């Protein structure tokens, strides 16, 4: 394998770019141990050793450190590891490791998110936020079915009260503004109209 470029990274790290678009992070000492230089070569045996002895262990530790700080979805963790410069096969190895201990569980993440946010967000808003975080739609639906107890009417009423809504004294323009606000929060049109007319 041909080494095409060695880029100085942060904190004594080097980014090694090899043929075929492969890149991986090593510390300067590690690169010196394998005598990696631009234009030099890396044998298959050396590559396998770097993967098993350095990169896999480091990626697993990094994944554990990331999860220690806060729970993440599989997609978020994968993205973080890729941002740290790990090759796809090493990222997969680290993901398999944390999944084997159930440290990453998208269903559990979705359920926790729903329980925590259902008193302030609509069902649609929760669904969109989870989707943005990379939770698969089938798991989102299952978690919503199992966990979402938010009463949409009560939540709309609370937001109307917060906006000091008064059907009798507000003009059409003000009502429209509040209606749009609730639509942006992900509530259904019929539910909004019903609650605005009930006030």
Secondary structure by P-SEA (a helix, b strand, c coil): ccccccccccccbbbbbccccbbbbbcaaaaaaacccccccccaaaaaaaaaccaaaaaaaaaaaaaaaccccaaaaaaaaaaacccaaaaaaaaaaaaaaccccaaaaaaaaaaaccccccaaaaaaaaaaacccaaaaaaaaaacccccaaaaaaaaaaaaccccccccaaaaaaaaaaaaaacccaaaaaaaaaac
